[in-house]
């Protein structure tokens, strides 16, 4: 057993949030099996049309998103109606890159979680706007429900000022994801204990990932009728 999961996410992707949360809830168990998990921030735009542009797919995804959120106890109800306006996420992504490079890992993960909640929960804050990004960083706590504040006012200013220095970091990591075949997020690049690598797309591929890693898991199984 053992291996590594590189999970590429973008905050504007709802299923990135689901995949991220699934991994967070299982990080300790994965570590016990020798599996290292790294969350990587990128913007893998491969020229795809957003799925909600197709009316039938938009109706389906509205239902499917609620199902996916409920499985992980995420308090999701619906996404922002003007998601395309909020989709140019380079500014908050650069801020996240700076945080990951200069603060403890848990601070980075908590900030990412906080950003997901800000964007995907009402009132669906537009983090592309600098004033909203400053407010989100100022409000960020250990969990979206509360806890210790993550940043001082000085920290927030430092993060905002440092975003331009992270341009190449976001660009390079996005290029790496695309080189690994990414056409959207979440994109998962998995290496097993034999050094073999394989890619997976989406937040509902963990059964295939765990089978590839050779770690025990409980798959979806049809049970016989109860005799009680």
PyMOL commands that set and color helices and strands:
alter all, ss='L'
color gray80, all
select helices_A, chain A and resi 14-32+51-53+55-71+83-86+90-102+105-120+130-139+153-161+163-179+206-213
alter helices_A, ss='H'
color red, helices_A
select strands_A, chain A and resi 3-9+35-41+141-143+146-149+187-192+197-201
alter strands_A, ss='S'
color yellow, strands_A
deselect
rebuild
show_as cartoon
